[in-house]
Amino acid sequence: MKLRQLLTIFSLDLMVMTSLPGCGLIDEKIDDCPEEITLTCSLNLKSNKEQEMDDKIGTEHDRPVRAALEKYLEHVFVSSVHEVDMYFYDQRRRGKMTHEQHEIMDAGQREFEIRLAASDYRMAGSANVSAVPDVTLEGAEGNFDILRLVQKKKEQLPTQPTAFFSARKRLTVRDREDQHYDVEFQMVNAAAALIINRDSCDVKSIRADYGGFADSFKILDSAFAFDNKTLIGTDEIDIMPFMGSDQDVSSETETWVYDAFWTRWKKVPLMVCGVGFPSPNVSDEVIGTYPKIWTIYLYVTMPDNTVTRNEIYIGKPLQAGHLLIVKGWLTANGSFTGTPEHKPYNPDPGGPDFPPEPPEPPEPANDSTVVGVSVQLNWQQGMGYNTEL
């Protein structure tokens, strides 16, 4: 009898010992076992950059302006990213984050092998966020409902130096089955350039800030929030290095290029560009009958050191992944206008190399994105203008 009891105890112990390497020891649920899946992560950059440049600065005469802007945006509209962070939220555990994966990508597409327990997941990913100092990822350790990309809460921030991306995906990981998922990362921020004709104005310097952009982005809802009033600064872009040795902008050249919008600039235009979260798509504010969606604050310092402050109201939304170019003119006192007096270029009729004069447009050309301008002459610094940014 004692020998039989000992054999029974020994057989039970052996059963426990041999079950340890398996999964689901307590309740024998096979879906607790980690399964290997393959994620193919790729950038999906849906950008209107080339079309916007063709529409706004597409003539031969604008070639230096376009080249300067292309150079500035080479780190914004990119075809690859350095690193990606992925977070997996188990919907069978009330959306709790159960796995995170950090990978170096250094490409536009790459495959990663990841081990997850069989379950239903919502995956959220971000890319290049560490390259943008004023944007951070918050709430990754909690429930998927609070995960978001957040901009610092300050009155004014510099332009973002590069693009960053986000991704979301629903995954159903099954046990003992090879699985492959495609994950697309899409650009979260956007760029806006302001190009100014200064033929009628002597300018010492300019400064522009953008207002009305989002300050956070909820990844798993793909929704932007507009809770703060942070201004995004811009960088001034030097066009002179792109002028070319045969381009003389101080006098008329023999080659005539006519553009009904830009006419013919004689001085090198001024240009600034800023990168940030996008604007809203719609707005309740109107200027006349046109929506005021976001605002450019332009400060023009004149040769006598007086400052003209312009609030330029933009009626076209700036969408994520997009470029928006706003063009305009400065009058003699530094005021901005989107509708200049139209003065067609008159070529010398005596020369055989000149084309005929184009027909007069029915009305002055204007940038339809500008729906209004508020101007303050002799504006004093210290009223919200940060010269140190």
C-alpha positions as CSV (number, residue, x, y, z in Angstrom):
1,M,0.0,0.0,0.0
2,K,2.8,2.4,0.9
3,L,4.6,1.6,-2.4
4,R,1.5,2.4,-4.4
5,Q,1.0,5.7,-2.7
6,L,4.6,6.7,-3.3
7,L,4.3,5.8,-7.0
8,T,1.1,7.9,-7.2
9,I,2.8,11.0,-5.6
10,F,5.9,10.6,-7.9
11,S,3.7,10.4,-11.0
12,L,1.8,13.6,-10.0
13,D,5.1,15.5,-9.4
14,L,6.3,14.3,-12.8
15,M,3.2,15.7,-14.4
16,V,3.7,19.1,-12.8
17,M,7.3,19.2,-13.8
18,T,6.7,18.3,-17.4
19,S,3.9,20.9,-17.7
20,L,6.1,23.9,-16.7
21,P,7.6,24.6,-20.1
22,G,4.2,24.9,-21.7
23,C,1.8,27.9,-21.9
24,G,-1.4,28.4,-19.9
25,L,-0.3,26.4,-16.8
26,I,-3.2,27.7,-14.7
27,D,-6.1,27.6,-17.1
28,E,-4.5,25.8,-20.1
29,K,-5.5,28.7,-22.5
30,I,-3.4,28.2,-25.5
31,D,-3.9,31.9,-26.6
32,D,-1.7,33.0,-23.7
33,C,1.3,31.7,-25.6
34,P,3.4,34.3,-27.5
35,E,3.1,33.9,-31.3
36,E,5.5,35.4,-33.8
37,I,4.0,37.8,-36.3
38,T,5.6,39.9,-39.0
39,L,4.9,43.6,-39.4
40,T,5.9,45.4,-42.6
41,C,6.2,49.1,-41.6
42,S,6.2,51.6,-44.4
43,L,5.8,55.3,-44.9
44,N,2.8,56.5,-46.9
45,L,3.6,60.1,-47.6
46,K,0.6,61.6,-49.3
47,S,1.9,65.1,-50.1
48,N,0.7,67.8,-52.5
49,K,4.1,69.5,-52.4
50,E,4.9,69.3,-56.1
51,Q,1.4,70.3,-57.2
52,E,1.4,73.3,-54.8
53,M,4.8,74.4,-56.1
54,D,3.7,74.0,-59.7
55,D,0.6,76.1,-59.0
56,K,2.2,78.9,-57.0
57,I,5.9,79.0,-58.1
58,G,5.8,77.1,-61.3
59,T,7.2,79.6,-63.9
60,E,10.8,79.8,-65.0
61,H,11.1,83.2,-63.4
62,D,10.2,81.6,-60.0
63,R,12.8,78.9,-60.4
64,P,15.2,80.4,-57.7
65,V,12.4,80.7,-55.2
66,R,11.3,77.1,-55.8
67,A,14.9,75.8,-55.5
68,A,15.3,77.6,-52.2
69,L,12.1,76.2,-50.8
70,E,12.9,72.7,-52.1
71,K,16.2,72.8,-50.2
72,Y,14.6,74.0,-47.0
73,L,11.9,71.2,-47.1
74,E,14.3,68.3,-47.8
75,H,14.1,67.3,-44.1
76,V,10.3,67.8,-43.9
77,F,8.9,65.8,-46.8
78,V,11.1,62.8,-46.4
79,S,11.0,59.3,-47.9
80,S,12.5,57.5,-44.8
81,V,12.5,57.6,-41.0
82,H,15.2,56.8,-38.5
83,E,13.2,55.0,-35.7
84,V,9.8,53.7,-34.9
85,D,8.0,53.0,-31.6
86,M,5.0,50.6,-31.5
87,Y,2.6,50.0,-28.7
88,F,0.1,47.1,-28.5
89,Y,-3.1,47.4,-26.5
90,D,-4.9,44.2,-25.6
91,Q,-8.6,44.7,-26.1
92,R,-9.3,41.6,-24.1
93,R,-7.7,43.3,-21.1
94,R,-9.6,46.5,-21.3
95,G,-7.2,48.2,-23.7
96,K,-4.2,47.8,-21.5
97,M,-0.8,48.1,-23.1
98,T,0.9,44.7,-22.9
99,H,3.8,45.0,-25.3
100,E,6.0,47.8,-26.8
101,Q,8.6,47.6,-29.5
102,H,11.3,50.0,-30.4
103,E,13.1,49.5,-33.8
104,I,15.6,51.4,-35.9
105,M,14.2,51.6,-39.4
106,D,16.5,54.0,-41.4
107,A,14.4,53.3,-44.5
108,G,11.0,53.9,-46.1
109,Q,10.0,50.3,-45.5
110,R,11.2,47.4,-43.3
111,E,9.9,44.2,-41.8
112,F,10.0,43.4,-38.1
113,E,9.3,40.1,-36.3
114,I,7.4,40.5,-33.1
115,R,6.1,38.0,-30.5
116,L,2.7,38.6,-29.0
117,A,0.3,36.5,-27.1
118,A,-2.8,35.5,-29.2
119,S,-5.4,38.2,-28.7
120,D,-7.1,41.2,-30.3
121,Y,-5.0,44.3,-30.3
122,R,-5.0,47.9,-31.3
123,M,-1.5,49.0,-32.4
124,A,-0.3,52.6,-32.2
125,G,3.0,53.7,-33.7
126,S,5.0,56.8,-34.0
127,A,8.1,57.6,-36.0
128,N,10.8,60.4,-35.8
129,V,9.1,61.9,-32.8
130,S,12.5,62.1,-30.9
131,A,13.7,64.4,-33.7
132,V,11.1,67.1,-32.9
133,P,12.2,68.6,-29.5
134,D,8.8,70.2,-28.7
135,V,6.6,67.2,-29.3
136,T,6.4,64.2,-27.1
137,L,4.4,61.0,-26.9
138,E,2.2,60.8,-23.8
139,G,0.1,58.1,-22.2
140,A,1.8,55.1,-23.8
141,E,1.8,53.1,-20.5
142,G,-1.9,53.5,-19.9
143,N,-5.0,52.7,-21.8
144,F,-5.1,53.2,-25.6
145,D,-7.7,56.0,-25.1
146,I,-5.2,58.4,-23.8
147,L,-2.2,57.9,-26.1
148,R,-1.4,61.1,-28.0
149,L,1.3,63.2,-29.5
150,V,1.5,66.5,-27.5
151,Q,3.2,69.8,-28.2
152,K,4.7,71.8,-25.4
153,K,2.4,74.3,-23.8
154,K,4.1,77.6,-24.5
155,E,3.0,80.9,-26.0
156,Q,5.5,80.5,-28.8
157,L,7.6,77.6,-30.2
158,P,10.1,77.4,-33.1
159,T,9.2,75.7,-36.3
160,Q,9.5,71.9,-36.2
161,P,12.8,70.8,-37.8
162,T,11.5,67.7,-39.6
163,A,8.4,65.5,-40.2
164,F,7.1,62.9,-37.8
165,F,4.6,60.2,-38.4
166,S,2.0,58.0,-36.7
167,A,0.3,54.7,-37.5
168,R,-2.6,52.7,-36.1
169,K,-3.7,49.2,-36.9
170,R,-6.2,46.5,-35.5
171,L,-4.5,43.1,-35.1
172,T,-6.1,39.8,-34.4
173,V,-3.2,37.5,-33.4
174,R,-4.1,33.8,-33.7
175,D,-2.3,31.0,-32.0
176,R,0.0,28.7,-34.1
177,E,-0.4,30.5,-37.3
178,D,2.1,32.6,-39.3
179,Q,0.7,36.1,-39.7
180,H,1.7,39.2,-41.6
181,Y,0.4,42.7,-41.2
182,D,1.1,45.9,-43.2
183,V,1.4,49.1,-41.1
184,E,1.4,52.5,-42.8
185,F,2.9,55.5,-41.1
186,Q,1.5,58.8,-42.2
187,M,2.8,62.3,-41.7
188,V,1.3,64.2,-38.8
189,N,2.7,67.7,-39.3
190,A,2.6,70.1,-42.3
191,A,4.4,73.1,-43.8
192,A,3.4,76.6,-44.9
193,A,5.5,79.1,-46.8
194,L,4.9,82.8,-47.2
195,I,6.5,84.4,-50.3
196,I,6.5,88.2,-50.5
197,N,7.1,90.5,-53.4
198,R,8.9,93.6,-52.1
199,D,9.4,95.6,-55.3
200,S,7.4,98.6,-53.8
201,C,9.0,98.4,-50.3
202,D,12.4,98.8,-48.7
203,V,12.7,96.2,-46.0
204,K,15.2,95.8,-43.2
205,S,14.0,92.4,-42.0
206,I,10.8,90.4,-41.6
207,R,9.5,88.0,-39.0
208,A,6.4,85.7,-39.3
209,D,4.6,83.4,-36.8
210,Y,1.6,81.1,-37.5
211,G,-1.4,80.8,-35.2
212,G,-4.4,78.6,-35.1
213,F,-2.7,75.2,-35.5
214,A,-3.4,72.0,-33.5
215,D,-1.4,71.3,-30.3
216,S,-2.0,67.5,-29.9
217,F,-2.9,64.4,-31.9
218,K,-4.7,61.3,-30.6
219,I,-3.2,58.5,-32.5
220,L,-5.8,55.8,-32.2
221,D,-8.7,58.2,-33.1
222,S,-6.6,60.1,-35.7
223,A,-8.0,63.3,-34.2
224,F,-6.3,66.7,-33.6
225,A,-7.1,68.9,-30.6
226,F,-6.9,72.7,-30.5
227,D,-6.8,73.5,-26.8
228,N,-4.0,76.0,-26.7
229,K,-3.0,79.1,-28.6
230,T,0.6,78.4,-29.2
231,L,2.3,80.3,-32.1
232,I,4.6,78.5,-34.4
233,G,7.7,80.4,-35.6
234,T,9.2,80.4,-39.1
235,D,12.6,80.4,-40.7
236,E,13.6,83.0,-43.2
237,I,14.9,81.3,-46.4
238,D,17.7,83.0,-48.3
239,I,17.0,82.9,-52.0
240,M,20.2,84.6,-53.2
241,P,22.3,81.4,-53.3
242,F,19.9,80.0,-55.9
243,M,19.7,83.1,-58.2
244,G,22.4,81.9,-60.7
245,S,25.1,84.0,-62.3
246,D,23.1,85.1,-65.2
247,Q,20.1,86.3,-63.2
248,D,20.1,90.1,-62.6
249,V,17.2,91.1,-60.5
250,S,18.3,94.8,-60.3
251,S,17.4,95.5,-63.9
252,E,15.1,94.2,-66.7
253,T,16.4,91.2,-68.5
254,E,15.9,90.5,-72.2
255,T,14.1,87.2,-71.5
256,W,10.5,87.9,-70.6
257,V,8.5,85.6,-68.5
258,Y,4.9,86.5,-67.7
259,D,2.9,85.1,-64.9
260,A,-0.6,86.5,-64.4
261,F,-0.3,86.0,-60.6
262,W,3.2,87.0,-59.6
263,T,3.8,89.5,-62.4
264,R,7.5,90.3,-62.7
265,W,9.5,90.8,-59.5
266,K,12.6,93.1,-59.8
267,K,13.9,92.6,-56.2
268,V,14.6,89.1,-54.8
269,P,11.4,88.1,-53.0
270,L,11.3,87.4,-49.2
271,M,10.3,84.0,-48.0
272,V,9.7,82.3,-44.7
273,C,8.5,78.8,-43.9
274,G,7.2,77.1,-40.8
275,V,6.3,73.5,-39.9
276,G,3.8,72.5,-37.2
277,F,0.6,70.6,-36.6
278,P,-2.1,71.2,-39.2
279,S,-4.9,73.8,-38.9
280,P,-8.7,73.0,-38.5
281,N,-10.5,72.1,-41.7
282,V,-13.3,74.5,-41.0
283,S,-13.9,77.6,-38.9
284,D,-16.9,79.5,-37.4
285,E,-15.0,82.8,-37.8
286,V,-15.6,84.7,-41.0
287,I,-14.1,87.7,-42.8
288,G,-16.9,89.1,-44.9
289,T,-18.3,85.9,-46.3
290,Y,-15.0,83.9,-46.2
291,P,-13.9,81.6,-43.4
292,K,-10.9,82.6,-41.3
293,I,-9.2,79.3,-40.5
294,W,-5.7,80.2,-39.4
295,T,-3.5,83.4,-39.2
296,I,-0.1,84.6,-40.2
297,Y,1.4,87.3,-38.0
298,L,3.9,89.2,-40.2
299,Y,6.3,91.8,-38.7
300,V,8.0,94.0,-41.3
301,T,10.9,96.1,-40.0
302,M,11.4,99.2,-42.1
303,P,14.8,101.0,-42.7
304,D,13.9,103.6,-40.0
305,N,13.4,100.6,-37.5
306,T,9.7,101.1,-37.3
307,V,7.7,97.9,-37.4
308,T,4.5,97.2,-39.4
309,R,2.4,94.3,-38.0
310,N,0.2,92.4,-40.3
311,E,-2.4,89.8,-39.3
312,I,-3.0,87.8,-42.5
313,Y,-6.2,85.7,-42.3
314,I,-6.0,82.4,-44.3
315,G,-9.2,80.8,-45.5
316,K,-7.7,77.6,-46.8
317,P,-6.9,74.7,-44.3
318,L,-3.4,73.4,-43.9
319,Q,-3.8,69.6,-43.9
320,A,-1.4,67.0,-42.4
321,G,1.3,66.0,-44.9
322,H,0.6,69.0,-47.1
323,L,2.4,72.2,-48.1
324,L,0.5,75.5,-48.4
325,I,2.1,78.5,-50.2
326,V,0.8,81.9,-49.5
327,K,1.9,84.7,-51.8
328,G,1.5,88.5,-51.5
329,W,3.0,91.9,-51.8
330,L,4.2,94.7,-49.5
331,T,3.2,98.3,-50.0
332,A,5.6,101.2,-49.4
333,N,4.8,101.3,-45.6
334,G,5.2,97.5,-45.1
335,S,1.5,96.6,-45.3
336,F,0.7,93.2,-46.7
337,T,-1.8,92.8,-49.5
338,G,-2.9,89.7,-51.4
339,T,-4.3,91.7,-54.4
340,P,-1.7,94.1,-55.9
341,E,-2.3,96.7,-58.6
342,H,-1.8,94.8,-61.9
343,K,1.0,96.3,-64.0
344,P,1.6,94.0,-67.0
345,Y,5.1,93.9,-68.3
346,N,5.5,95.7,-71.6
347,P,8.3,94.2,-73.7
348,D,10.2,96.3,-76.2
349,P,8.1,96.1,-79.4
350,G,11.1,96.9,-81.6
351,G,13.1,93.7,-80.9
352,P,12.3,90.4,-82.8
353,D,13.1,88.2,-79.7
354,F,10.2,89.6,-77.6
355,P,6.8,87.8,-77.6
356,P,3.6,89.8,-78.0
357,E,2.2,91.5,-74.9
358,P,-0.3,89.2,-73.1
359,P,-3.9,90.3,-72.7
360,E,-4.9,92.3,-69.7
361,P,-6.5,90.1,-67.1
362,P,-10.1,91.0,-66.3
363,E,-9.2,91.9,-62.7
364,P,-6.0,92.0,-60.6
365,A,-4.8,88.5,-59.7
366,N,-4.9,87.6,-56.1
367,D,-4.1,84.7,-53.7
368,S,-7.5,83.3,-52.8
369,T,-6.1,81.8,-49.6
370,V,-5.9,85.3,-48.1
371,V,-9.3,86.4,-47.0
372,G,-8.3,89.4,-45.0
373,V,-5.5,91.5,-43.5
374,S,-5.3,93.7,-40.4
375,V,-2.4,96.2,-40.4
376,Q,-0.9,98.1,-37.5
377,L,1.7,100.7,-38.4
378,N,4.5,101.8,-36.0
379,W,3.9,98.8,-34.0
380,Q,6.0,98.6,-30.8
381,Q,8.0,95.5,-29.8
382,G,7.1,93.9,-26.5
383,M,3.4,93.4,-27.6
384,G,3.8,89.7,-28.2
385,Y,6.7,89.8,-30.7
386,N,9.6,87.6,-29.5
387,T,12.8,88.8,-31.3
388,E,14.9,86.2,-29.6
389,L,13.0,83.1,-31.0
